[in-house]
Amino acid sequence: MTDLNTELWSVLGQSFDITLPDMVSREKIIAAIAVRMEQLIAGNPDQLFSMLYRLDISEKRIKEAMASNEAIAHQLAILIYERQLEKIAARQRFKSRKPDDDLAW
């Protein structure tokens, strides 16, 4: 499993209070997130929208997902999965190197 996948599993598991086995497919991860989305839609939509805001998912994409004819929870789960991948990839790309001696304190 790549470092990206390992970090993704960890972040998603912690963020959505779900347990993911070590080796799991994209579809299974999205399905697990979708189950959590269904729970939040039914029981605590304010928490759901707060979570989507914290994840920095665009309002436009959320509205598109909610307007689609497909399962809303599944569409939101895809958005969350993709956004988390983007964030992790960006973190890995911009991982700080050892600071230059001139900048070190």
N, C-alpha and C positions, 0 to 999 in steps of 0.2 A: 504494500500500500504506500502511495506517495505521501510526502509530508503535507501536501495540500489536502489530500483526502483525510489524513489523520486529524489535521486541525479543523477541517470542516465537520467531521463527526463530533469532535469535542464541543465546538461552538454550538452546533445545532442541538446536541443532547442537553447542554446546560441551558440554552436559551428557551427551549420549549419543553423542558422537563420530560424528555423522552429517552428511552434506552435504545441504543443502536449497537448491534453486534459489530465485531471488528471488520468483517468483510460484508458489505451490503451494497446493493445496486442503487443507482440514482433513483429509479422508480420506487424502490422500497423506502428510501429516505423521504421522498416527496409524499408518499402515501402516509407515512408516520406523521409528517408535519400537517398533512391535510386533516387527519383525525383530530389533532390538537386545534386546528383552525375551526373545525366543526364545533368542538366544545366551546371555544371562545365566542363564536358567532351566536350560538344558542344561549350561553350562560353569562358572558361578560364581553359584549362588543366594545365597550370603552377600553378595556385592557387590550383587546385585539388591535384597535386603531392606535393606541399608544405604542404598542410593540412595533407596528408597521412604521410609525413615525420615527421611533428610535433606530430602526434598521435603515432608515433613509431610503425608503421605497417611494418613488414618485407618486404623487396623488393621481396624476393622469393614468399611470399604469394600474393603480388600485381600482380606479373607476372603471377602466376597461375590463378588468378581471371581474368586477362585480356586475357589469352589464352583459357579460358573455352568456351564451346559452348553456355553457358547460358548468360543471359543479364549481361554485364560487370557492369553496374551501380548497379544492384541488388547484385552481388557478392562482390563489393566494400562496399556496405552498410552493408552486413553481417560482413565483416572484421572490419569495424568501430564499429558496435554494440558490437561485441565480445571483441574488444580491450578496449573500454570504460568500459565495465563490469569488465574486468580484472583490469584496473587501479583503479576503484572505490572500488572493493573488496580489493585490496592491501592497499589502503589508509585506509580503515576501519580496516583492520587487524593490521596495523602498526600505528594506531592513537597514538600519543604520550600521555603518561600518565603524570601526574604531576611529574616533575623531582625530583630526590632524593635531599634531603637537601644539600648533599655534592656537587652536581652539579649545584644547583640553584645559580644564580648570583644576 
